[in-house]
Amino acid sequence: MNQLPLDFIPDRKRAALIYVETRPELFRKDFAVHLADNWHVYEAFAREADKVWARGQRHYSARTVIEVLRHESALRESGSEWKLNDWWTKDLARLWICMHPERDGFFEFRNGQSAVRAA
C-alpha cells in the first residue's frame, strides 16, 4: 500500500479525503462521500484498530473491529435503529493502513478467492 503523502495537512479528515479521492483504484467509488458523511465511524474504527496494535497484535480482522463497534453501539444506543453497515469495512481498513503505512499487513485483503496480506 502506498504511503499517505499528505502528512503536512494537519486536518486528518481532509488529508484522508484527498487521499481517497486521488487513489480511486484502492477504494470503492462512493467511499469518499461515505467517509465525509461518516468520519466518526472511521475514527471509531481507527481507535479500535489502534488498541489492538498497541497490545502487540500484528494481524487482525477488520470485520471483528466492525463487529466490536456494532456491539458497543448497540449497548450505548439502546432502542436506536442506527446500524453500522459492513459494506465499507474493506475501505475503512485500507484507509487505516494508508494512514499507518508501517502497519502494512495488519489486515488481510482478499482478491477473488485468494487472501493477500498486502494493502
C-alpha positions in Angstrom: 0.0 0.0 0.0 1.3 3.4 -0.8 2.2 5.8 2.0 -0.1 8.7 2.7 1.9 11.6 1.3 -0.3 14.2 2.9 1.3 14.3 6.4 1.7 18.1 6.1 -2.1 18.6 6.2 -3.0 18.9 9.9 -6.7 18.1 9.4 -6.7 14.3 9.3 -10.2 14.1 7.8 -9.2 16.4 4.9 -6.0 14.5 4.3 -7.9 11.2 4.2 -10.5 12.6 1.8 -7.8 13.9 -0.5 -6.0 10.6 -0.4 -9.2 8.6 -1.1 -10.2 10.9 -4.0 -6.8 10.7 -5.6 -6.5 6.9 -5.3 -9.7 5.5 -6.9 -8.0 2.2 -7.6 -7.9 1.5 -3.8 -11.4 2.4 -2.7 -14.9 1.9 -3.8 -16.4 4.6 -6.0 -18.6 6.3 -3.4 -16.3 5.8 -0.4 -15.2 9.5 -0.3 -18.8 10.6 0.1 -19.5 8.0 2.7 -16.3 8.9 4.6 -17.1 12.6 4.6 -20.6 11.9 6.0 -19.4 9.2 8.5 -15.9 10.4 9.6 -16.9 9.4 13.2 -17.2 5.8 12.0 -13.6 5.9 10.6 -12.4 7.5 13.9 -14.0 4.7 15.9 -12.6 2.0 13.6 -9.1 3.6 13.9 -9.4 3.8 17.7 -10.2 0.1 17.9 -7.6 -1.0 15.4 -5.0 1.2 17.3 -5.9 -0.6 20.6 -5.3 -4.0 19.0 -2.0 -2.8 17.5 -0.9 -1.3 20.9 -1.5 -4.7 22.5 1.2 -6.2 20.2 -1.1 -8.0 17.8 0.3 -7.7 14.2 -2.5 -9.4 12.3 -6.2 -8.9 12.9 -9.6 -9.0 11.3 -11.2 -5.7 10.1 -14.6 -7.4 10.3 -14.0 -8.1 14.0 -13.3 -4.4 14.5 -16.6 -3.6 12.9 -18.5 -6.2 15.0 -17.0 -4.7 18.2 -18.2 -1.3 17.1 -21.7 -2.7 16.4 -21.8 -4.4 19.8 -20.7 -1.3 21.6 -23.1 1.0 19.7 -26.0 -1.4 20.4 -25.2 -1.2 24.1 -24.9 2.6 24.2 -27.8 3.4 21.9 -30.5 1.2 23.2 -33.7 1.5 21.2 -31.9 3.2 18.3 -32.4 2.0 14.8 -28.9 3.2 13.8 -27.0 0.4 12.1 -23.3 0.1 11.1 -23.0 -1.0 7.5 -20.2 -3.5 6.9 -20.2 -2.7 3.2 -17.4 -0.2 3.9 -15.2 -2.4 6.1 -12.6 -3.1 3.4 -12.3 0.6 2.6 -12.0 1.6 6.3 -9.3 -1.0 6.7 -7.4 0.2 3.6 -7.6 3.8 4.7 -6.3 2.9 8.2 -3.3 1.1 6.5 -2.7 4.1 4.2 -2.6 6.4 7.3 -0.3 4.0 9.1 2.0 2.5 6.4 4.3 1.0 9.0 1.3 -1.4 9.9 1.0 -2.9 6.4 -0.1 -6.5 6.6 -2.2 -5.9 9.8 -5.4 -6.5 7.8 -5.8 -9.2 5.1 -7.4 -8.1 1.9 -9.0 -10.7 -0.4 -8.7 -10.6 -4.2 -11.2 -13.1 -5.6 -10.7 -16.5 -3.9 -7.2 -15.8 -2.6 -6.2 -13.9 0.5 -3.5 -11.3 0.2 -1.7 -9.8 3.2 -0.9 -6.6 1.4 -3.0 -3.5 1.1 
